[in-house]
Amino acid sequence: MLWIKAFHIISVITWFAALFYLPRLFVYHTMSDDTVSRERFTVMERKLLRGIANPSMIAVFIFGGWMSYLGWDYYSQAMWYWCKLALVVVVAIYHHACVNYFKQLRDDKCTKSHTFFRWFNEFPVLLLVGIVILVVVKPF
């Protein structure tokens, strides 16, 4: 179980790293004035999504699901687990919102400003804080 937990934590770290960086790229993308810069950001965003964010999210669900399966007798009774799981679902929704914004930016159809993406970039921090507190402190 410790190996599974280790790979789960590694996956969570890489997933959140991608979710912290991708909206920052959106900020720079929306501030770009020339075609070359916008194309460069599109390539960077696509590589981050396909190379890190998507595989990390899949790994989080595989390893997290595996741990949940192995410890189901404990987890099914723990309220902190269900709250953490709800936050993870919100993280997955955020991830898919990032995918949608990437497609809009790629196709030059995004109407959001760099200010929006600066605020949007802060949301996963709140989710991460909540998840870590639930897992470590187990307040209920």
DSSP file (Angstrom, degrees, kcal/mol; ACC not computed):
  #  RESIDUE AA STRUCTURE BP1 BP2  ACC     N-H-->O    O-->H-N    N-H-->O    O-->H-N    TCO  KAPPA ALPHA  PHI   PSI    X-CA   Y-CA   Z-CA
    1    1 A M     >        0   0    0      0, 0.0     4,-2.5     0, 0.0     5,-0.2   0.000 360.0 360.0 360.0 -32.0    0.0    0.0    0.0
    2    2 A L  H  >  +     0   0    0      1,-0.2     4,-2.5     2,-0.2     5,-0.1   0.863 360.0  51.7 -66.8 -34.8    2.9    2.4    0.7
    3    3 A W  H  > S+     0   0    0      2,-0.2     4,-2.4     1,-0.2    -1,-0.2   0.911 110.8  48.3 -64.9 -41.7    4.1    2.1   -2.9
    4    4 A I  H  > S+     0   0    0      1,-0.2     4,-2.2     2,-0.2    -2,-0.2   0.927 112.2  49.0 -63.4 -44.3    0.7    2.9   -4.2
    5    5 A K  H  X S+     0   0    0     -4,-2.5     4,-2.7     2,-0.2    -2,-0.2   0.903 109.7  52.4 -62.3 -41.7    0.4    5.9   -1.8
    6    6 A A  H  X S+     0   0    0     -4,-2.5     4,-2.4     1,-0.2    -2,-0.2   0.933 112.2  44.3 -60.5 -46.7    3.9    7.2   -2.9
    7    7 A F  H  X S+     0   0    0     -4,-2.4     4,-2.2     1,-0.2    -1,-0.2   0.831 111.7  54.5 -69.4 -30.3    2.9    7.1   -6.6
    8    8 A H  H  X S+     0   0    0     -4,-2.2     4,-2.5    -5,-0.2    -2,-0.2   0.937 109.6  46.7 -65.2 -46.1   -0.4    8.7   -5.8
    9    9 A I  H  X S+     0   0    0     -4,-2.7     4,-2.5     2,-0.2    -2,-0.2   0.912 111.7  50.8 -63.3 -42.7    1.3   11.6   -4.0
   10   10 A I  H  X S+     0   0    0     -4,-2.4     4,-2.3     1,-0.2    -1,-0.2   0.918 111.2  49.1 -59.3 -43.6    3.7   12.0   -6.9
   11   11 A S  H  X S+     0   0    0     -4,-2.2     4,-2.5     2,-0.2    -2,-0.2   0.895 110.0  50.6 -63.6 -41.4    0.8   12.0   -9.3
   12   12 A V  H  X S+     0   0    0     -4,-2.5     4,-2.7     2,-0.2     5,-0.2   0.922 110.3  50.3 -62.5 -44.2   -1.0   14.6   -7.2
   13   13 A I  H  X S+     0   0    0     -4,-2.5     4,-2.3     1,-0.2    -2,-0.2   0.933 113.6  43.7 -61.3 -46.8    2.1   16.8   -7.1
   14   14 A T  H  X S+     0   0    0     -4,-2.3     4,-2.0     2,-0.2    -1,-0.2   0.872 113.0  52.6 -69.3 -35.0    2.6   16.7  -10.9
   15   15 A W  H  X S+     0   0    0     -4,-2.5     4,-2.3    -5,-0.2    -2,-0.2   0.950 113.0  43.4 -63.8 -48.3   -1.1   17.2  -11.6
   16   16 A F  H  X S+     0   0    0     -4,-2.7     4,-2.0     2,-0.2     5,-0.2   0.864 109.1  57.6 -67.7 -34.5   -1.3   20.3   -9.4
   17   17 A A  H  X S+     0   0    0     -4,-2.3     4,-1.9    -5,-0.2    -1,-0.2   0.935 110.3  44.8 -58.3 -44.5    2.0   21.6  -10.8
   18   18 A A  H  X S+     0   0    0     -4,-2.0     4,-2.9     1,-0.2    -2,-0.2   0.902 112.3  51.3 -65.4 -40.9    0.4   21.5  -14.3
   19   19 A L  H  < S+     0   0    0     -4,-2.3    -1,-0.2     1,-0.2    -2,-0.2   0.744 111.2  48.7 -71.6 -22.0   -2.8   23.1  -13.0
   20   20 A F  H  X S+     0   0    0     -4,-2.0     4,-0.5    -5,-0.2    -1,-0.2   0.847 118.1  39.3 -79.1 -36.3   -0.8   25.9  -11.4
   21   21 A Y  H  X S+     0   0    0     -4,-1.9     4,-2.1    -5,-0.2    -2,-0.2   0.860 104.2  65.1 -84.5 -36.9    1.2   26.6  -14.6
   22   22 A L  H  X S+     0   0    0     -4,-2.9     4,-1.8     1,-0.2     3,-0.2   0.923 103.4  45.2 -58.6 -50.3   -1.4   26.2  -17.3
   23   23 A P  H  > S+     0   0    0      0, 0.0     4,-1.8     0, 0.0    -1,-0.2   0.826 109.2  58.1 -64.2 -27.1   -3.6   29.1  -16.3
   24   24 A R  H  X S+     0   0    0     -4,-0.5     4,-1.9     2,-0.2    -2,-0.2   0.901 105.1  50.1 -65.4 -39.1   -0.4   31.2  -16.0
   25   25 A L  H  X S+     0   0    0     -4,-2.1     4,-2.8     1,-0.2    -1,-0.2   0.874 106.2  56.4 -63.0 -36.2    0.3   30.4  -19.6
   26   26 A F  H  X S+     0   0    0     -4,-1.8     4,-2.7     2,-0.2    -2,-0.2   0.886 103.7  54.2 -61.6 -38.2   -3.2   31.5  -20.4
   27   27 A V  H  X S+     0   0    0     -4,-1.8     4,-1.2     1,-0.2    -2,-0.2   0.960 113.2  41.0 -58.8 -51.3   -2.4   34.9  -18.8
   28   28 A Y  H  X S+     0   0    0     -4,-1.9     4,-0.6     1,-0.2    -2,-0.2   0.872 113.0  55.2 -66.0 -37.0    0.6   35.3  -21.1
   29   29 A H  H >< S+     0   0    0     -4,-2.8     3,-1.1     1,-0.2    -1,-0.2   0.935 108.3  47.3 -61.5 -47.2   -1.3   33.9  -24.1
   30   30 A T  H 3< S+     0   0    0     -4,-2.7    -1,-0.2     1,-0.3    -2,-0.2   0.742 110.8  53.1 -69.4 -21.4   -4.1   36.5  -23.7
   31   31 A M  H 3< S+     0   0    0     -4,-1.2    -1,-0.3    -5,-0.2    -2,-0.2   0.552  85.4 111.9 -87.3  -7.9   -1.5   39.3  -23.3
   32   32 A S    <<  -     0   0    0     -3,-1.1    -3,-0.0    -4,-0.6     3,-0.0  -0.409  44.2-173.6 -70.6 139.5    0.2   38.3  -26.5
   33   33 A D        +     0   0    0     -2,-0.1     2,-0.3     0, 0.0    -1,-0.1   0.617  61.3  61.8-105.3 -17.8   -0.1   40.7  -29.4
   34   34 A D  S  > S-     0   0    0      1,-0.1     4,-2.0     0, 0.0     5,-0.2  -0.788  77.4-124.0-117.5 157.3    1.6   38.8  -32.2
   35   35 A T  H  > S+     0   0    0     -2,-0.3     4,-2.6     1,-0.2     5,-0.2   0.870 108.3  57.5 -63.2 -40.6    0.8   35.5  -34.0
   36   36 A V  H  > S+     0   0    0      1,-0.2     4,-2.2     2,-0.2    -1,-0.2   0.919 108.8  46.1 -59.7 -44.9    4.2   34.0  -33.3
   37   37 A S  H  > S+     0   0    0      2,-0.2     4,-2.6     1,-0.2    -1,-0.2   0.922 112.1  50.2 -64.9 -44.2    3.7   34.4  -29.5
   38   38 A R  H  X S+     0   0    0     -4,-2.0     4,-2.1     1,-0.2    -2,-0.2   0.895 111.6  48.7 -62.6 -39.4    0.2   33.0  -29.5
   39   39 A E  H  X S+     0   0    0     -4,-2.6     4,-2.1     2,-0.2    -1,-0.2   0.897 110.1  52.1 -66.5 -39.1    1.3   30.0  -31.5
   40   40 A R  H  X S+     0   0    0     -4,-2.2     4,-2.4    -5,-0.2    -2,-0.2   0.923 110.8  47.2 -62.2 -44.8    4.2   29.5  -29.1
   41   41 A F  H  X S+     0   0    0     -4,-2.6     4,-2.9     1,-0.2     5,-0.2   0.872 108.7  55.3 -66.6 -35.5    1.8   29.6  -26.1
   42   42 A T  H  X S+     0   0    0     -4,-2.1     4,-2.5    -5,-0.2    -1,-0.2   0.920 109.5  46.7 -61.5 -42.9   -0.5   27.2  -27.8
   43   43 A V  H  X S+     0   0    0     -4,-2.1     4,-2.5     2,-0.2    -2,-0.2   0.927 113.5  48.2 -64.1 -45.1    2.3   24.7  -28.3
   44   44 A M  H  X S+     0   0    0     -4,-2.4     4,-2.2     1,-0.2    -2,-0.2   0.916 113.3  47.6 -62.4 -43.6    3.4   25.1  -24.6
   45   45 A E  H  X S+     0   0    0     -4,-2.9     4,-2.6     2,-0.2    -1,-0.2   0.916 112.1  49.5 -64.1 -44.1   -0.2   24.7  -23.4
   46   46 A R  H  X S+     0   0    0     -4,-2.5     4,-2.9    -5,-0.2     5,-0.3   0.921 112.1  47.6 -62.4 -44.2   -0.8   21.6  -25.5
   47   47 A K  H  X S+     0   0    0     -4,-2.5     4,-2.5     1,-0.2     5,-0.4   0.889 112.2  50.0 -65.2 -38.6    2.4   19.9  -24.4
   48   48 A L  H  X>S+     0   0    0     -4,-2.2     5,-2.8    -5,-0.2     4,-1.6   0.918 115.2  43.8 -65.3 -43.4    1.7   20.7  -20.7
   49   49 A L  I  <>S+     0   0    0     -4,-2.6     5,-3.2     3,-0.2    -2,-0.2   0.969 123.2  34.1 -65.0 -53.8   -1.9   19.3  -21.0
   50   50 A R  I  <5S+     0   0    0     -4,-2.9    -2,-0.2    -5,-0.2    -3,-0.2   0.831 125.4  40.0 -74.8 -32.6   -1.0   16.2  -23.0
   51   51 A G  I  <5S+     0   0    0     -4,-2.5    -3,-0.2    -5,-0.3    -1,-0.2   0.766 135.3   1.6 -91.0 -26.5    2.4   15.5  -21.5
   52   52 A I  I  X5S+     0   0    0     -4,-1.6     4,-2.4    -5,-0.4     5,-0.2   0.695 123.7  49.0-126.5 -56.5    1.8   16.2  -17.8
   53   53 A A  I  ><S+     0   0    0     -5,-2.8     4,-2.5     2,-0.2     5,-0.2   0.944 114.1  41.7 -62.9 -53.4   -1.7   17.3  -16.8
   54   54 A N  H  ><S+     0   0    0     -5,-3.2     4,-2.3    -6,-0.2     5,-0.2   0.945 118.1  44.8 -63.5 -49.2   -3.7   14.6  -18.5
   55   55 A P  H  > S+     0   0    0      0, 0.0     4,-2.4     0, 0.0    -1,-0.2   0.893 114.1  51.3 -61.8 -36.4   -1.4   11.6  -17.6
   56   56 A S  H  X S+     0   0    0     -4,-2.4     4,-2.7     2,-0.2    -2,-0.2   0.917 109.0  49.8 -65.8 -42.3   -1.1   12.9  -14.0
   57   57 A M  H  X S+     0   0    0     -4,-2.5     4,-2.1    -5,-0.2    -1,-0.2   0.928 111.7  48.6 -61.5 -44.3   -4.9   13.2  -13.6
   58   58 A I  H  X S+     0   0    0     -4,-2.3     4,-2.3     1,-0.2    -1,-0.2   0.923 111.9  49.3 -61.0 -44.2   -5.3    9.7  -14.9
   59   59 A A  H  X S+     0   0    0     -4,-2.4     4,-3.0     2,-0.2     5,-0.4   0.889 107.6  54.9 -63.5 -39.5   -2.6    8.4  -12.5
   60   60 A V  H  X S+     0   0    0     -4,-2.7     4,-2.6     1,-0.2     5,-0.3   0.933 111.6  44.1 -58.3 -45.8   -4.2   10.2   -9.5
   61   61 A F  H  X S+     0   0    0     -4,-2.1     4,-2.0     2,-0.2    -2,-0.2   0.866 115.0  48.6 -70.3 -35.3   -7.5    8.4  -10.2
   62   62 A I  H  X S+     0   0    0     -4,-2.3     4,-2.2    -5,-0.2    -2,-0.2   0.976 119.3  36.2 -66.9 -54.2   -5.8    5.1  -10.8
   63   63 A F  H  X S+     0   0    0     -4,-3.0     4,-2.5     2,-0.2    -2,-0.2   0.893 120.0  48.8 -69.2 -38.9   -3.6    5.2   -7.6
   64   64 A G  H  X S+     0   0    0     -4,-2.6     4,-2.4    -5,-0.4    -1,-0.2   0.907 113.1  47.6 -65.7 -41.3   -6.3    6.9   -5.5
   65   65 A G  H  X S+     0   0    0     -4,-2.0     4,-2.4    -5,-0.3    -2,-0.2   0.887 111.0  51.9 -64.6 -38.6   -8.9    4.4   -6.7
   66   66 A W  H  X S+     0   0    0     -4,-2.2     4,-2.4     2,-0.2    -2,-0.2   0.926 111.4  46.1 -63.6 -46.4   -6.6    1.5   -5.9
   67   67 A M  H  X S+     0   0    0     -4,-2.5     4,-2.1     1,-0.2    -2,-0.2   0.906 112.1  51.8 -63.5 -40.5   -5.9    2.8   -2.4
   68   68 A S  H  < S+     0   0    0     -4,-2.4    -2,-0.2     1,-0.2    -1,-0.2   0.909 110.1  49.2 -61.9 -41.6   -9.6    3.4   -1.8
   69   69 A Y  H >< S+     0   0    0     -4,-2.4     3,-1.0     1,-0.2    -2,-0.2   0.929 112.5  47.0 -62.2 -46.1  -10.4   -0.1   -3.0
   70   70 A L  H 3< S+     0   0    0     -4,-2.4    -1,-0.2     1,-0.2    -2,-0.2   0.816 123.6  33.0 -68.3 -30.4   -7.7   -1.6   -0.7
   71   71 A G  T >X S+     0   0    0     -4,-2.1     4,-2.7    -5,-0.2     3,-1.1   0.032  77.8 129.1-113.8  27.9   -8.8    0.4    2.3
   72   72 A W  H <>  +     0   0    0     -3,-1.0     4,-2.6     1,-0.3     5,-0.2   0.825  66.6  61.0 -56.8 -37.5  -12.5    0.6    1.6
   73   73 A D  H 34 S+     0   0    0     -3,-0.2     4,-0.3    -4,-0.2    -1,-0.3   0.879 115.9  34.2 -58.3 -36.9  -13.6   -0.6    5.1
   74   74 A Y  H X> S+     0   0    0     -3,-1.1     3,-1.1     2,-0.1     4,-0.6   0.939 120.1  46.9 -80.2 -52.5  -11.9    2.4    6.6
   75   75 A Y  H >< S+     0   0    0     -4,-2.7     3,-1.1     1,-0.3     7,-0.2   0.852 102.9  62.1 -63.7 -36.7  -12.5    5.0    3.9
   76   76 A S  T 3< S+     0   0    0     -4,-2.6    -1,-0.3    -5,-0.3    -2,-0.1   0.755 109.5  42.7 -63.8 -22.1  -16.2    4.3    3.4
   77   77 A Q  T <4 S+     0   0    0     -3,-1.1     2,-0.7    -4,-0.3    -1,-0.3   0.514  93.2  96.6 -97.8  -8.0  -16.8    5.3    7.1
   78   78 A A    <X  -     0   0    0     -3,-1.1     4,-1.3    -4,-0.6     3,-0.4  -0.753  54.8-163.2 -94.0 115.7  -14.5    8.4    7.1
   79   79 A M  H  > S+     0   0    0     61,-0.7     4,-2.1    -2,-0.7     5,-0.2   0.855  90.8  59.9 -63.8 -35.9  -16.3   11.7    6.5
   80   80 A W  H  > S+     0   0    0      1,-0.2     4,-2.5     2,-0.2    -1,-0.2   0.865 101.5  56.1 -60.3 -34.7  -13.0   13.5    5.7
   81   81 A Y  H  > S+     0   0    0     -3,-0.4     4,-2.7     2,-0.2    -1,-0.2   0.918 107.4  46.8 -63.0 -44.7  -12.5   11.0    2.8
   82   82 A W  H  X S+     0   0    0     -4,-1.3     4,-1.9     2,-0.2    -1,-0.2   0.874 112.8  49.4 -68.8 -36.7  -15.9   11.9    1.2
   83   83 A C  H  X S+     0   0    0     -4,-2.1     4,-1.9     2,-0.2    -1,-0.2   0.910 112.2  48.5 -65.9 -41.9  -15.2   15.6    1.6
   84   84 A K  H  X S+     0   0    0     -4,-2.5     4,-2.3     1,-0.2    -2,-0.2   0.914 109.7  52.5 -63.0 -42.5  -11.7   15.2    0.0
   85   85 A L  H  X S+     0   0    0     -4,-2.7     4,-2.0     1,-0.2    -1,-0.2   0.885 106.6  53.2 -61.3 -38.9  -13.3   13.1   -2.8
   86   86 A A  H  X S+     0   0    0     -4,-1.9     4,-1.7     1,-0.2    -1,-0.2   0.906 109.4  48.5 -62.6 -41.4  -15.7   16.0   -3.4
   87   87 A L  H  X S+     0   0    0     -4,-1.9     4,-2.2     1,-0.2    -2,-0.2   0.870 107.8  54.8 -66.6 -35.6  -12.8   18.4   -3.7
   88   88 A V  H  X S+     0   0    0     -4,-2.3     4,-2.3     2,-0.2    -1,-0.2   0.886 105.4  53.0 -64.5 -37.9  -11.0   16.1   -6.1
   89   89 A V  H  X S+     0   0    0     -4,-2.0     4,-2.2     2,-0.2    -1,-0.2   0.905 108.2  50.6 -61.8 -40.5  -14.1   16.1   -8.3
   90   90 A V  H  X S+     0   0    0     -4,-1.7     4,-2.6     2,-0.2    -2,-0.2   0.893 108.1  52.6 -64.2 -39.0  -14.0   19.9   -8.3
   91   91 A V  H  X S+     0   0    0     -4,-2.2     4,-2.6     2,-0.2    -2,-0.2   0.918 108.8  50.0 -61.6 -42.3  -10.3   19.7   -9.3
   92   92 A A  H  X S+     0   0    0     -4,-2.3     4,-2.2     2,-0.2    -2,-0.2   0.888 110.2  49.9 -63.8 -38.8  -11.2   17.4  -12.2
   93   93 A I  H  X S+     0   0    0     -4,-2.2     4,-2.0     2,-0.2    -2,-0.2   0.915 110.7  50.2 -64.4 -42.2  -13.9   19.9  -13.3
   94   94 A Y  H  X S+     0   0    0     -4,-2.6     4,-2.3     2,-0.2    -2,-0.2   0.912 108.1  53.8 -59.9 -43.4  -11.3   22.7  -13.1
   95   95 A H  H  X S+     0   0    0     -4,-2.6     4,-1.9     1,-0.2    -2,-0.2   0.929 109.8  46.9 -56.5 -47.1   -9.0   20.6  -15.2
   96   96 A H  H  X S+     0   0    0     -4,-2.2     4,-2.2     1,-0.2    -1,-0.2   0.822 107.9  55.7 -69.5 -30.2  -11.6   20.2  -17.8
   97   97 A A  H  X S+     0   0    0     -4,-2.0     4,-2.5     2,-0.2    -1,-0.2   0.901 106.6  51.9 -63.9 -39.7  -12.4   23.9  -17.7
   98   98 A C  H  X S+     0   0    0     -4,-2.3     4,-2.6     2,-0.2    -2,-0.2   0.904 107.5  52.0 -61.0 -41.4   -8.6   24.4  -18.4
   99   99 A V  H  X S+     0   0    0     -4,-1.9     4,-2.3     2,-0.2    -1,-0.2   0.924 110.3  48.6 -60.8 -44.1   -9.0   22.1  -21.4
  100  100 A N  H  X S+     0   0    0     -4,-2.2     4,-2.2     1,-0.2    -2,-0.2   0.909 111.8  48.2 -64.1 -41.9  -11.9   24.1  -22.7
  101  101 A Y  H  X S+     0   0    0     -4,-2.5     4,-2.8     2,-0.2     5,-0.2   0.883 108.7  55.1 -65.9 -36.8  -10.0   27.4  -22.3
  102  102 A F  H  X S+     0   0    0     -4,-2.6     4,-3.0     2,-0.2    -2,-0.2   0.945 108.9  47.4 -58.2 -47.4   -7.0   25.9  -24.1
  103  103 A K  H  X S+     0   0    0     -4,-2.3     4,-2.1     1,-0.2    -2,-0.2   0.902 112.4  49.6 -62.6 -40.9   -9.2   25.0  -27.0
  104  104 A Q  H  <>S+     0   0    0     -4,-2.2     5,-3.4     2,-0.2     6,-0.8   0.926 114.1  44.7 -63.7 -44.1  -10.8   28.5  -27.1
  105  105 A L  H ><5S+     0   0    0     -4,-2.8     3,-1.4     3,-0.2    -2,-0.2   0.910 111.7  53.1 -65.7 -41.8   -7.3   30.2  -26.9
  106  106 A R  H 3<5S+     0   0    0     -4,-3.0    -1,-0.2     1,-0.3    -2,-0.2   0.884 114.4  42.0 -58.9 -39.5   -6.0   27.8  -29.6
  107  107 A D  T 3<5S-     0   0    0     -4,-2.1    -1,-0.3    -5,-0.2    -2,-0.2   0.285 112.9-117.8 -92.9  10.1   -8.9   28.7  -31.9
  108  108 A D  T < 5S+     0   0    0     -3,-1.4    -3,-0.2    -4,-0.1    -4,-0.1   0.862  84.8 114.4  54.9  40.0   -8.7   32.5  -31.1
  109  109 A K      < +     0   0    0     -5,-3.4     2,-0.4    -6,-0.2    -4,-0.2   0.261  34.5 119.8-119.5   9.2  -12.2   32.3  -29.6
  110  110 A C        -     0   0    0     -6,-0.8    -9,-0.0     1,-0.1    -8,-0.0  -0.626  36.8-175.6 -82.4 130.4  -11.5   33.1  -26.0
  111  111 A T        +     0   0    0     -2,-0.4     2,-0.2     2,-0.1    -1,-0.1   0.400  49.5 109.7-102.9   0.5  -13.2   36.2  -24.6
  112  112 A K        -     0   0    0      1,-0.1     2,-0.1   -11,-0.1    -2,-0.1  -0.485  62.2-132.1 -79.9 148.2  -11.6   36.0  -21.2
  113  113 A S     >  -     0   0    0     -2,-0.2     4,-1.9     1,-0.1     5,-0.2  -0.428  24.6-106.4 -93.5 169.8   -9.0   38.6  -20.2
  114  114 A H  H  > S+     0   0    0      1,-0.2     4,-1.8     2,-0.2     5,-0.1   0.825 121.5  58.9 -63.7 -30.4   -5.6   38.1  -18.6
  115  115 A T  H  > S+     0   0    0      2,-0.2     4,-1.8     1,-0.2    -1,-0.2   0.916 103.4  51.1 -64.5 -42.9   -7.2   39.5  -15.4
  116  116 A F  H  > S+     0   0    0      1,-0.2     4,-3.0     2,-0.2    -2,-0.2   0.941 110.9  48.1 -57.4 -47.2   -9.7   36.7  -15.4
  117  117 A F  H  X S+     0   0    0     -4,-1.9     4,-1.9     1,-0.2    -1,-0.2   0.799 105.0  59.2 -68.9 -27.4   -7.0   34.1  -15.8
  118  118 A R  H  < S+     0   0    0     -4,-1.8     4,-0.4     2,-0.2    -1,-0.2   0.920 113.7  38.1 -63.2 -42.4   -4.9   35.6  -13.0
  119  119 A W  H >X S+     0   0    0     -4,-1.8     3,-1.5     1,-0.2     4,-0.7   0.897 113.4  55.7 -72.8 -41.6   -7.9   35.0  -10.6
  120  120 A F  H >< S+     0   0    0     -4,-3.0     3,-0.8     1,-0.3    -2,-0.2   0.841 100.5  61.8 -57.8 -34.4   -8.7   31.7  -12.2
  121  121 A N  T 3< S+     0   0    0     -4,-1.9     4,-0.3     1,-0.2    -1,-0.3   0.699  97.9  57.4 -65.5 -22.1   -5.1   30.6  -11.5
  122  122 A E  T X> S+     0   0    0     -3,-1.5     4,-1.1    -4,-0.4     3,-0.9   0.717  85.4  80.1 -84.3 -21.2   -5.6   31.0   -7.8
  123  123 A F  H <X S+     0   0    0     -3,-0.8     4,-1.7    -4,-0.7     3,-0.5   0.876  86.3  54.7 -59.8 -44.1   -8.6   28.6   -7.4
  124  124 A P  H 3> S+     0   0    0      0, 0.0     4,-2.6     0, 0.0    -1,-0.3   0.779 100.3  63.2 -64.5 -21.7   -6.6   25.3   -7.4
  125  125 A V  H <> S+     0   0    0     -3,-0.9     4,-2.5    -4,-0.3    -2,-0.2   0.937 103.8  47.2 -63.1 -44.9   -4.5   26.6   -4.5
  126  126 A L  H  X S+     0   0    0     -4,-1.1     4,-2.3    -3,-0.5    -1,-0.2   0.899 112.4  49.7 -62.6 -40.9   -7.7   26.7   -2.4
  127  127 A L  H  X S+     0   0    0     -4,-1.7     4,-2.6     2,-0.2    -1,-0.2   0.921 110.6  49.7 -64.3 -43.4   -8.6   23.2   -3.5
  128  128 A L  H  X S+     0   0    0     -4,-2.6     4,-2.8     2,-0.2     5,-0.3   0.913 109.6  51.1 -63.0 -42.7   -5.1   21.9   -2.6
  129  129 A V  H  X S+     0   0    0     -4,-2.5     4,-2.4     1,-0.2     5,-0.2   0.938 112.4  46.9 -59.7 -46.9   -5.2   23.5    0.8
  130  130 A G  H  X S+     0   0    0     -4,-2.3     4,-2.3     2,-0.2    -2,-0.2   0.915 113.3  47.9 -61.3 -44.1   -8.5   21.9    1.5
  131  131 A I  H  X S+     0   0    0     -4,-2.6     4,-2.5     2,-0.2     5,-0.2   0.935 112.7  47.6 -64.1 -47.0   -7.5   18.5    0.3
  132  132 A V  H  X S+     0   0    0     -4,-2.8     4,-2.8     1,-0.2     5,-0.4   0.915 112.2  49.7 -63.3 -42.8   -4.2   18.5    2.3
  133  133 A I  H  X>S+     0   0    0     -4,-2.4     4,-2.2    -5,-0.3     5,-1.0   0.931 111.9  48.7 -62.1 -44.0   -5.9   19.6    5.5
  134  134 A L  H  X5S+     0   0    0     -4,-2.3     4,-0.8    -5,-0.2    -2,-0.2   0.913 116.0  42.7 -61.4 -42.5   -8.6   16.9    5.1
  135  135 A V  H  <5S+     0   0    0     -4,-2.5    -2,-0.2    -5,-0.2    -1,-0.2   0.891 124.5  33.1 -73.2 -39.5   -6.0   14.2    4.4
  136  136 A V  H  <5S+     0   0    0     -4,-2.8    -3,-0.2    -5,-0.2    -2,-0.2   0.934 129.6  30.7 -84.4 -48.7   -3.5   15.2    7.1
  137  137 A V  H  <5S-     0   0    0     -4,-2.2    -3,-0.2    -5,-0.4    -2,-0.1   0.827  80.0-158.7 -82.3 -32.5   -5.7   16.6    9.9
  138  138 A K     << -     0   0    0     -5,-1.0    -4,-0.1    -4,-0.8    -3,-0.1   0.971  11.1-171.4  49.8  62.9   -8.8   14.4    9.3
  139  139 A P              0   0    0      0, 0.0    -1,-0.1     0, 0.0    -5,-0.1   0.664 360.0 360.0 -66.4 -16.2  -11.0   17.0   11.1
  140  140 A F              0   0    0     -6,-0.2   -61,-0.7     0, 0.0    -2,-0.1   0.305 360.0 360.0-156.6 360.0  -14.0   14.7   11.1
